[in-house]
Amino acid sequence: MPRRYFPMSTDDQLRFPDGFLWGAATAAYQIEGGADAEGKGPSIWDTFSHTPGKVFHGDNGDVACDSFHRYGEDIALLKRLGVGSYRLSLSWPRIQPTGRGEVNAKGLDYYNRVIDGLVEAGIEPSVTLYHWDLPQALQDAGGWANRDIADWFGEFAAIAGEAFGDRVSRWITLNEPWVVAHVGYRDGRHAPGIQDPALAVAANHHLLLAHGNAVSALRASSAAPVGITLNLTVERPVTPEAAAHAAVLEARQNGVYLDPIFHGRYPELLDGDASFSPAAAGHVRDGDFEIIGAPLDFLGVNFYAPHYVGMLHADGEPRRGETVTGPDTVSIQPDGLPITAMNWLVEPGSIRELLTRIVAPVTGALPVYITENGSSWHDYVTQDGQVNDLERIAYLRGHLAAVHGAIADGVPVKGYFAWSLLDNFEWAEGYAKRFGLVYVDFATQERLLKRSGEVYASIVAANALPK
Ligand SMILES: N=[N+]=NCCCCNC(=O)[C@@H]1[C@H]2[C@H](O)[C@@H](O)[C@H](O)[C@@H](CO)[C@@H]12
């Protein structure tokens, strides 16, 4: 495969700061398979994906990318990319089959093999404790809607910290608690498939308590930096009248995590709204914000696309590109902006807006990592065995240029993890949506570096983006 090079003269490129951390990310349920191998207990995604009608095409994570067996191939691909870190997640039920008490030694053995392989390859393990695959036994006890889960998660964090803390380079307690609470318990598109706003707002709070307990448990068992990963949104009002609505949407997704963690309260804008504010719903007890506000070493940010919002026209009829989202509001797909295979907008400037307008005012000098950014396209392998994913390359270059701009604006972004290393199980979309820098033929499990992977490797090697 011919390597592609770019003009590397200094005035032709955007150089990233020395020591900028380049990475790639995956998650346990999306890549591992081995759903009941070597003592692993069932997760809510094992249950959900085997429930008819929940996942596109009836896909499930029984095999996925078979990384339970092929993690060595994945590490070789990470070396080919030249990345400094790999963001992986731990399957809680692989380590604690019922989520509490008994530890599965073979589960620990698997992650020791992966982590040791990464360290040997000179790749820093960045480990997410929870990336959505809750032990089913805990869901049977109420899951994130049960306040006791904060203690169960703290116990799991302590086990992970003691087992792997000597080799993990950074810990992420939770991946996208907003999706866990609001896609899993409010609209029900994700496991456990519940549609109950009251349980969603309870889960919102319990996830934060669990995060706080995990920070304490990791501090006691590992010297590695600790953070959380939030999927923050940029809501763009298309008219002045829609600005208030955009602010509410940002409070409902961003504020309900940033404010408790960094300001010791829930958003005032949601005061009185018991369906979105855990404070208004009565879940906050004395001492909670001390737990939730445990100081962090960094904030992880996942970002993919902005949203455009407007007011419904007086005649009540949505116009072309508008989707009704409430009694008088619409979401809008603006003409002229590309959309990915997930129907997400491609607007790179929005990640710079996110970092400068939403993140930096809250985090200040705290290091920020882009822990996920990427795009899904209808990839295919050509006759000559290549995947010429030019749209993914354009998305990647555009968003890296915007991240570079945010750094120039003074936002201390210290690293970028591409989502994802591999095409993998894309939750309710199954295997139909490909995000990988590496193409996976799920029939043979063969891995093939896409053209975007080659381009990313060149950017990583140069620590710079050719203009
Ligand atoms: N408009 N729009 N929507 C933007 C994103 C909506 C929320 N979904 C995510 O952020 C998930 C995150 C997850 O960590 C990973 O496990 C998923 O594979 C990726 C790709 O889906 C992203």
The ligand as an SDF file (V2000), in Angstrom:
LIG
                    3D

 22 23  0  0  0  0  0  0  0  0999 V2000
  -26.8320   14.8860   15.9040 N   0  0  0  0  0  0  0  0  0  0  0  0
  -26.2570   14.2250   16.6710 N   0  0  0  0  0  0  0  0  0  0  0  0
  -25.8230   13.5160   17.4730 N   0  0  0  0  0  0  0  0  0  0  0  0
  -24.5170   13.4560   17.9850 C   0  0  0  0  0  0  0  0  0  0  0  0
  -24.2790   12.2880   18.9150 C   0  0  0  0  0  0  0  0  0  0  0  0
  -25.4760   11.7470   19.6470 C   0  0  0  0  0  0  0  0  0  0  0  0
  -25.0880   10.8920   20.7950 C   0  0  0  0  0  0  0  0  0  0  0  0
  -24.2450    9.7270   20.4130 N   0  0  0  0  0  0  0  0  0  0  0  0
  -22.9360    9.7280   20.6350 C   0  0  0  0  0  0  0  0  0  0  0  0
  -22.3520   10.6940   21.0360 O   0  0  0  0  0  0  0  0  0  0  0  0
  -22.1870    8.4310   20.3830 C   0  0  0  0  0  0  0  0  0  0  0  0
  -20.9040    8.2870   21.0320 C   0  0  0  0  0  0  0  0  0  0  0  0
  -20.6030    6.9950   21.7800 C   0  0  0  0  0  0  0  0  0  0  0  0
  -19.6630    7.2180   22.8230 O   0  0  0  0  0  0  0  0  0  0  0  0
  -20.0300    5.9100   20.8550 C   0  0  0  0  0  0  0  0  0  0  0  0
  -20.0820    4.6670   21.5240 O   0  0  0  0  0  0  0  0  0  0  0  0
  -20.8130    5.8900   19.5480 C   0  0  0  0  0  0  0  0  0  0  0  0
  -20.3990    4.8000   18.7460 O   0  0  0  0  0  0  0  0  0  0  0  0
  -20.5520    7.2220   18.8360 C   0  0  0  0  0  0  0  0  0  0  0  0
  -21.1890    7.2520   17.4510 C   0  0  0  0  0  0  0  0  0  0  0  0
  -22.5880    7.2150   17.5710 O   0  0  0  0  0  0  0  0  0  0  0  0
  -21.0130    8.3900   19.6550 C   0  0  0  0  0  0  0  0  0  0  0  0
  1  2  2  0
  2  3  2  0
  3  4  1  0
  4  5  1  0
  5  6  1  0
  6  7  1  0
  7  8  1  0
  8  9  1  0
  9 10  2  0
  9 11  1  0
 11 12  1  0
 11 22  1  0
 12 13  1  0
 12 22  1  0
 13 14  1  0
 13 15  1  0
 15 16  1  0
 15 17  1  0
 17 18  1  0
 17 19  1  0
 19 20  1  0
 19 22  1  0
 20 21  1  0
M  CHG  1   2   1
M  END
$$$$
